[in-house]
Amino acid sequence: MLAGAVAAGALLGVNAQEANRSGYFLDGYTFRHAINPAFAPERNYVSIPVLGNFGVSAMSNVGVSTFIYKTPSGQLTTFLNQSVSADEFLGKLGTNNKVNANLNLNIISAGFRAFGGYNTINIGTRVNAGVNLPKDLFSFMKLGQTGPNTQYDFKNVRLKVQGYAEVALGHQRKITNELSAGAKVKFLLGLAHVDAHIKTMDVTLGHDKWAVRAQGEMNIGAGSGLNVPTNKESGKDLDDPSKWNQIDYDGIEYNNFGLAGFGMAFDLGATYDMSRFVDGLTLSAALTDLGWIGWNNNIKARTPETTWEFDGFKDVALMEDQEPEYKNLEDQLDDMWDGLEDCTNFERVDGKGSNTTALAATLSIGAEYKMPFYKNLTGGFLFTQRFAGCFSWTEGRFYANVKPTKWFDASINYGASTYGSSFGWMINFHPCGFNFFIGSDHQLFKVTPQFVPVGHASAQLTLGMNITFGARK
């Protein structure tokens, strides 16, 4: 389980995408209604399929420099090497060390003025994924037993992946001359989800014995073609009844595609022109992805209700003629690791059932101020809070936005978040007939020769091409 979480964390950092916050204050950015539904595009539009809003991104508060170091001789080594001090390594870790990845693939989107306001239609797919590893896990790996009775408590070791398709209908309108409001309703079609969660793992290392007790749960859901067999059903470990109910990961099959669940979500937003109080100031706020998915083809598994104990090696055979009365050291080591693995392996507790999961909602609060000395220059601040349990994050981002012509605007910005600091930018062309934008919320300034990020593994690039028509609002 733990090894799988680490491996998945490395893979998740490769490709993902989410809404580009660098364009939040750019009037000509067609897709800023994805962040706040109270923002209406300036013209009617139809997106070019798939390319209307496409990008890659990932966010993490760890990187290669967290785990790889140089020895005094100049060679590379891992954090487990004795030349790397525990204070140096553990000082780079947070309480939760995580990788978050989000893929929003906008298949088709359109917007038009009607019904007293602006309306949007979006069809797309989304994948939200994350890996979380607590600091205490790495303390255990680095320090091991530090006294006569050393205890560790790992909480929230988690791997979570959720994929679904959505059909979103939005409407925005002016309530008064100063106040605009918008809302979206999203119909969700569940494709697949995996949530493997070690809620707590108590580890005691003593001179007399070691003990481990884990409590965890896993849910796997996909279409009706999903098959998650146990070892017994796959014909494995038939001579050991304690392993019969463990999941056989090698035997998992997905024979045919099918919907795995249904759900609904809402986006709510508002903007308010504060000019009657402070000339040139506009405030905005939005709460997006407030919803859930009910999975109707869910398989549940739990860790066994047992405590693994190891009180040392017994009657070690030093010569072949002492077997089988005694056991050689290699076999006893294998038994030790098998017992520890059984303590954390998931056992299937029932067949296909139901399960409901909440989406990761996002709160955005923004303020934009037009500079009195140059009306085409604005300053802005955006606060963002993602609500996702141990995968939650917070960010504050400062903006400088320039809008020199009616068909071009650009932004540069700087943010500080749970994942560290980042520099962002966007350039946006929006004459009548088309809209092209390209931008990024996170940059990689230092990478290895293999293009692996040295610092925090956060990077993003978004671009889009859309056909626009009609008069500018």
LOBA-955539 format. One line per 5 residues: their letters; for each residue x, y, z of C-alpha. Coordinates in Angstrom, 2 decimals. Each point is the difference from the previous one (the first is absolute). Layout:
<nodes>
A = X Y Z  ...
</nodes>
This chain:
<nodes>
MLAGA = 0.00 0.00 0.00  2.67 2.53 1.01  2.24 -0.86 -2.91  -2.95 0.35 -2.35  -0.81 3.43 1.39
VAAGA = 3.55 1.21 -0.56  0.06 -1.34 -3.56  -3.36 1.56 -0.78  1.22 3.30 1.34  2.82 0.01 -2.51
LLGVN = -2.38 -0.79 -2.85  -2.64 2.54 0.94  2.46 2.81 -0.35  0.35 -0.61 -3.71  -3.23 1.31 -1.45
AQEAN = -3.02 1.85 1.28  -1.92 3.21 -0.52  -2.26 2.36 1.88  -1.51 3.45 -0.55  2.67 2.63 -0.63
RSGYF = -0.17 2.58 2.78  2.43 2.34 -1.80  -2.89 1.10 -2.25  -2.44 0.76 2.83  0.05 3.79 -0.58
LDGYT = 0.27 0.00 -3.82  -3.33 1.07 -1.53  0.73 -1.65 -3.35  0.93 -3.41 1.48  -2.88 -2.17 -1.21
FRHAI = 0.19 -2.66 2.70  0.24 2.07 3.15  -3.64 -0.92 0.62  1.41 -3.43 0.96  1.49 1.66 3.11
NPAFA = -2.88 2.38 0.71  -3.36 -0.47 -1.80  -0.80 3.70 0.55  2.61 0.88 -2.67  -1.62 0.11 -3.44
PERNY = 2.18 -0.24 -3.14  0.02 3.24 -2.00  -1.37 -1.69 -3.18  -1.94 -3.08 -0.99  2.37 -2.93 -0.63
VSIPV = 0.35 -3.61 -1.05  3.10 -1.88 1.07  2.13 -2.02 -2.38  -0.56 -3.60 1.20  2.61 -1.11 2.57
LGNFG = 2.25 3.00 -0.83  -2.38 2.59 1.42  1.60 -0.25 3.45  2.85 -2.49 0.23  2.98 -0.27 2.32
VSAMS = 2.22 -1.98 2.35  0.81 0.67 3.66  0.86 -1.51 3.37  0.62 1.35 3.50  2.21 -1.49 2.69
NVGVS = 1.77 1.17 3.14  2.93 -2.42 -0.56  2.53 -0.50 -2.78  3.20 -1.80 -0.92  2.07 2.19 2.36
TFIYK = -2.13 -1.26 2.88  1.18 -3.59 -0.46  3.27 0.11 -1.98  3.27 1.47 1.39  3.68 0.25 -0.85
TPSGQ = 2.53 -1.88 2.10  3.27 1.70 1.09  1.65 -1.72 -2.99  -2.51 1.59 -2.40  -2.04 -3.11 -0.76
LTTFL = -3.81 -0.09 0.24  -1.71 -1.90 2.79  -3.42 -0.28 1.64  -1.20 1.51 3.27  0.65 -3.38 1.69
NQSVS = 3.78 0.42 -0.32  1.80 0.68 3.30  1.69 3.05 -1.53  -3.43 1.71 -0.13  -0.98 1.26 3.43
ADEFL = -3.52 -0.67 1.26  -0.48 3.69 0.79  0.88 1.01 -3.57  -2.33 -2.54 -1.60  -2.96 0.22 2.38
GKLGT = 0.23 3.79 0.02  -1.03 0.01 -3.66  -3.21 -1.94 0.65  -3.42 1.25 0.97  -2.50 -1.73 2.25
NNKVN = -1.61 -1.32 -3.18  2.12 -0.55 -3.11  -2.18 -0.21 -3.07  -0.41 0.16 -3.74  -3.28 1.35 -1.39
ANLNL = -0.92 -0.37 -3.66  -3.13 1.08 -1.85  -0.93 -0.61 -3.62  -2.83 2.04 -1.53  -0.48 -0.99 -3.62
NIISA = -2.51 2.38 -1.55  -1.52 -1.94 -2.90  -2.35 2.73 -1.23  -1.22 3.29 1.42  -2.18 2.87 -1.19
GFRAF = -1.30 3.28 1.35  -2.70 2.41 -1.20  -2.15 2.88 1.18  -3.67 -0.80 0.57  -2.68 -0.14 2.70
GGYNT = 1.10 3.32 1.48  3.61 -1.01 0.57  2.89 -2.14 -1.21  -0.25 -3.79 -0.28  2.67 -2.69 -0.22
INIGT = -0.07 -3.68 -0.91  3.00 -2.24 0.75  0.63 -3.69 -0.58  3.23 -1.46 1.30  1.77 -2.57 2.13
RVNAG = 1.91 0.48 3.22  2.49 -2.04 1.97  1.03 1.01 3.53  2.87 -1.92 1.55  2.22 0.28 3.05
VNLPK = 2.55 -1.81 2.14  0.63 0.96 3.63  2.87 -1.32 2.16  0.34 1.28 3.60  3.29 1.22 1.40
DLFSF = 0.04 -2.67 2.71  0.34 -2.67 -2.70  3.30 1.52 -1.16  1.14 0.49 3.61  -0.46 -3.75 0.48
MKLGQ = 1.95 -0.75 -3.19  2.85 2.36 0.94  0.28 -0.42 3.76  -1.40 -3.45 0.74  0.27 -0.97 3.65
TGPNT = 1.39 2.90 2.04  -0.48 -1.31 3.56  -1.12 -2.96 2.06  -3.61 0.55 -1.09  -0.52 2.10 -3.15
QYDFK = -3.49 0.70 -1.30  -1.23 1.38 -3.33  -3.52 0.82 -1.10  -0.58 0.32 -3.75  -3.24 1.77 -0.83
NVRLK = -1.61 0.63 -3.37  2.19 -2.10 -2.28  -2.23 0.37 -3.02  -0.28 -0.60 -3.73  -3.12 1.43 -1.64
VQGYA = -1.04 0.15 -3.65  -3.43 1.07 -1.26  -1.10 0.29 -3.63  -3.32 1.19 -1.36  -1.66 1.75 -2.94
EVALG = -2.08 3.12 0.47  -2.65 1.95 -1.88  -0.20 3.55 1.36  -2.66 2.65 -0.66  0.74 3.53 1.20
HQRKI = -1.80 3.33 0.12  1.33 3.47 0.90  -1.87 3.28 0.24  0.21 3.47 1.47  -2.17 0.41 3.08
TNELS = 0.68 3.74 0.35  2.41 2.39 -1.69  2.63 -1.05 2.56  -0.87 -3.63 0.77  0.31 -2.99 -2.35
AGAKV = -0.71 -3.61 0.93  0.48 -3.34 -1.67  -0.69 -3.67 0.61  0.61 -3.36 -1.64  -1.61 -3.35 0.45
KFLLG = 2.13 -3.01 -0.91  -1.26 -3.48 -0.76  2.74 -2.52 0.80  0.59 -3.44 -1.49  2.35 -2.11 2.10
LAHVD = 2.69 -1.87 -1.93  2.29 -1.44 2.69  1.38 0.67 3.46  2.61 -1.48 2.33  0.47 1.12 3.59
AHIKT = 2.59 -1.94 2.02  0.28 1.54 3.47  2.12 -1.16 2.94  -1.75 2.08 2.66  2.51 -0.85 2.69
MDVTL = 2.94 -2.36 0.48  1.53 -0.42 3.45  3.59 -1.26 0.00  1.83 -0.92 3.22  3.70 -0.88 -0.13
GHDKW = 1.32 -1.46 3.27  2.96 -2.07 1.13  -2.25 -2.99 0.72  -2.35 0.17 -2.96  -1.35 2.06 -2.91
AVRAQ = -3.72 0.50 -0.50  -2.05 1.50 -2.84  -3.73 0.61 -0.16  -1.64 1.66 -3.01  -3.53 1.23 -0.61
GEMNI = -0.95 0.78 -3.56  -2.67 -0.23 -2.65  -0.06 -0.14 -3.78  -2.80 0.61 -2.49  0.28 -0.88 -3.69
GAGSG = -2.75 0.84 -2.45  -0.40 -0.20 -3.77  -2.50 -1.35 -2.52  -1.72 -3.36 0.21  2.98 -1.59 -1.75
LNVPT = 2.30 0.52 3.01  1.22 -3.20 1.65  2.03 0.20 3.24  0.75 -3.59 1.06  1.33 -1.29 3.30
NKESG = 3.01 -2.30 0.22  -2.35 -2.94 0.53  -2.02 0.82 -3.12  3.25 0.27 -2.00  1.35 -3.28 1.40
KDLDD = 2.84 1.66 1.96  1.26 -0.87 3.51  -2.55 -2.77 0.35  2.12 -1.58 2.74  -0.29 3.11 2.18
PSKWN = -3.64 0.82 0.92  1.04 3.32 1.60  0.79 1.34 -3.50  -3.09 -1.27 -1.81  -1.95 3.27 0.25
QIDYD = 2.93 2.26 -0.96  -0.42 1.80 -3.32  1.93 -1.49 -2.90  1.18 3.18 -1.73  1.49 -1.93 -2.91
GIEYN = -3.41 -1.49 -0.75  -1.96 3.29 -0.18  -1.76 0.23 -3.37  -2.22 2.52 -1.75  -1.71 -1.88 -2.79
NFGLA = -2.42 2.57 -1.40  -0.66 3.70 0.44  -3.02 1.17 1.95  -1.13 2.85 2.19  0.77 -0.52 3.67
GFGMA = -2.14 2.69 1.58  -1.87 3.27 -0.23  0.16 3.31 1.82  -0.61 3.70 -0.03  1.97 3.14 0.84
FDLGA = -0.48 3.76 0.04  2.14 3.09 -0.62  -1.05 3.31 1.55  1.61 3.41 -0.54  -0.47 3.74 0.31
TYDMS = 1.83 3.24 -0.85  -0.60 3.48 1.44  1.21 3.33 -1.36  1.09 2.05 3.04  0.54 3.25 -1.95
RFVDG = -2.60 1.92 2.00  2.16 -0.63 3.08  3.52 -0.45 -1.45  0.44 1.14 -3.59  1.34 -2.79 -2.23
LTLSA = -0.44 -2.89 2.48  -1.88 -3.23 -0.87  -0.52 -2.93 2.37  -0.86 -3.57 -0.99  -0.60 -3.38 1.65
ALTDL = -0.89 -3.52 -1.12  -0.56 -3.48 1.39  0.42 -2.71 -2.64  -0.41 -3.79 -0.18  -2.35 -0.18 2.96
GWIGW = -1.40 -3.48 -0.54  0.30 -3.76 0.16  0.03 -3.25 -1.99  -1.81 -3.17 1.03  1.90 -3.09 -1.16
NNNIK = -2.25 -3.00 -0.68  2.69 -2.56 -0.78  2.31 0.36 3.00  2.21 -2.68 1.53  1.10 0.56 3.60
ARTPE = 3.04 -1.41 1.78  1.55 0.48 3.46  3.24 -0.80 1.76  -0.26 -3.06 2.29  -0.87 0.53 3.67
TTWEF = 3.31 -1.46 1.16  3.23 1.21 1.57  3.24 -1.26 -1.48  2.68 -0.76 2.60  3.62 -1.02 -0.44
DGFKD = 2.00 -1.09 3.04  3.24 -0.95 -1.71  1.46 -2.86 -2.00  -0.38 -3.46 1.61  2.18 -3.08 -0.35
VALME = 1.93 1.19 -3.04  1.48 -2.87 -2.00  3.68 0.59 -0.67  0.56 -3.29 -1.85  -2.15 -1.92 -2.48
DQEPE = -0.14 -3.10 2.20  -1.82 2.07 2.67  -3.04 0.38 -2.26  -2.98 -0.47 0.14  0.14 -0.02 3.83
YKNLE = 1.49 3.53 -0.21  -0.66 2.65 -2.62  2.67 1.88 -1.93  0.30 3.76 0.33  -1.19 0.75 -3.56
DQLDD = -3.27 -1.87 0.53  -0.58 1.73 3.34  0.55 3.39 -1.66  -2.54 -0.95 -2.68  -2.49 -0.97 2.72
MWDGL = 0.55 3.34 1.75  -0.68 2.04 -3.13  -2.98 -2.17 -0.98  -1.57 0.60 3.41  0.57 3.75 -0.22
EDCTN = -1.46 0.07 -3.52  -3.08 -1.95 1.11  -0.65 2.64 2.65  -0.39 2.72 -2.65  -1.46 -2.01 -2.90
FERVD = -3.65 0.71 -0.77  -2.57 -2.76 0.34  -3.21 0.19 -2.03  -2.93 0.21 2.38  -2.91 -0.09 -2.44
GKGSN = -0.91 -0.12 -3.66  -1.32 2.79 -2.14  -1.87 2.63 2.01  -0.50 3.77 0.13  2.11 2.87 1.27
TTALA = -0.33 3.80 -0.12  2.97 2.38 -0.28  0.13 3.78 0.12  1.77 2.10 -2.62  2.91 2.24 0.94
ATLSI = -1.71 3.40 0.29  1.94 3.24 -0.60  -0.55 3.45 1.51  1.34 3.02 -1.93  -0.05 3.59 1.28
GAEYK = 1.42 2.77 -2.20  0.53 3.76 -0.04  1.06 2.10 -3.01  0.97 3.70 0.03  0.40 2.24 -3.05
MPFYK = 3.06 2.20 0.31  -0.97 3.71 -0.05  3.13 0.99 -1.93  -0.63 -2.50 -2.85  -3.48 -1.43 -0.48
NLTGG = 1.23 -3.00 -2.00  2.12 -1.28 2.91  -1.60 -1.79 2.94  1.27 -1.68 3.11  -1.71 -3.03 1.48
FLFTQ = 0.02 -2.54 2.81  -1.57 -3.46 -0.06  -0.44 -2.26 3.02  -0.67 -3.67 -0.80  -0.90 -2.80 2.41
RFAGC = -0.45 -3.60 -1.15  -2.03 -2.21 2.38  1.15 -3.60 -0.42  0.90 -1.49 3.37  3.71 -0.78 0.23
FSWTE = 0.35 1.24 -3.61  -1.28 3.50 0.85  2.13 2.99 -0.93  -0.03 3.79 0.40  1.43 2.68 -2.29
GRFYA = 0.28 3.79 -0.13  0.99 1.55 -3.36  0.88 3.63 -0.89  -0.58 1.26 -3.57  1.05 2.75 -2.38
NVKPT = -2.31 0.04 -3.04  0.41 2.13 -3.12  -2.79 0.57 -2.56  1.48 2.42 -2.57  -2.46 -0.77 -2.82
KWFDA = -3.46 -1.48 -0.44  1.45 -3.17 -1.53  3.00 -0.77 2.24  0.64 -0.30 3.74  2.62 -1.67 2.16
SINYG = 0.77 -0.79 3.63  3.01 -0.74 2.15  -0.51 -1.21 3.55  1.69 -1.50 3.02  -1.55 -2.49 2.41
ASTYG = 0.82 -1.58 3.36  -1.77 -3.21 0.92  0.09 -3.30 1.84  2.28 -1.16 -2.83  2.44 2.90 0.29
SSFGW = 0.36 3.15 -2.08  -0.58 0.24 -3.75  0.18 2.48 -2.88  -2.90 0.13 -2.45  -0.82 1.70 -3.30
MINFH = -2.49 0.06 -2.86  -0.27 1.71 -3.37  -3.41 0.16 -1.64  -1.01 1.03 -3.54  -3.73 0.58 -0.47
PCGFN = -0.94 1.93 -3.17  -3.36 -0.68 -1.60  0.12 -3.44 -1.60  2.34 -1.92 2.29  1.53 -0.21 3.46
FFIGS = 3.45 -1.45 0.64  1.59 -0.13 3.44  3.07 -1.60 1.53  1.15 0.22 3.59  1.32 -1.74 3.08
DHQLF = -0.56 0.16 3.76  3.20 -1.87 0.93  3.47 -0.08 -1.57  2.88 -2.46 0.25  3.19 2.03 0.31
KVTPQ = 2.35 -2.86 0.92  -0.10 -3.57 -1.33  2.37 -2.95 -0.25  1.47 -1.04 -3.40  -2.97 -2.41 -0.17
FVPVG = -2.44 2.96 0.45  -1.02 -1.12 3.49  -0.75 3.04 2.23  2.63 0.63 2.66  -2.16 2.09 2.31
HASAQ = -3.74 -0.28 0.55  -1.49 -1.97 -2.88  -2.57 2.62 -1.01  -0.46 0.96 -3.63  -2.81 1.03 -2.33
LTLGM = -0.64 1.11 -3.56  -3.39 0.87 -1.49  -0.97 1.03 -3.52  -3.25 0.31 -1.91  -1.51 0.96 -3.35
NITFG = -3.64 1.04 -0.38  -2.23 1.50 -2.67  -1.73 3.21 1.15  -2.82 1.96 -1.63  -2.48 2.75 0.71
ARK = 0.48 3.44 1.49  2.29 0.56 2.97  -1.98 0.59 3.18
</nodes>
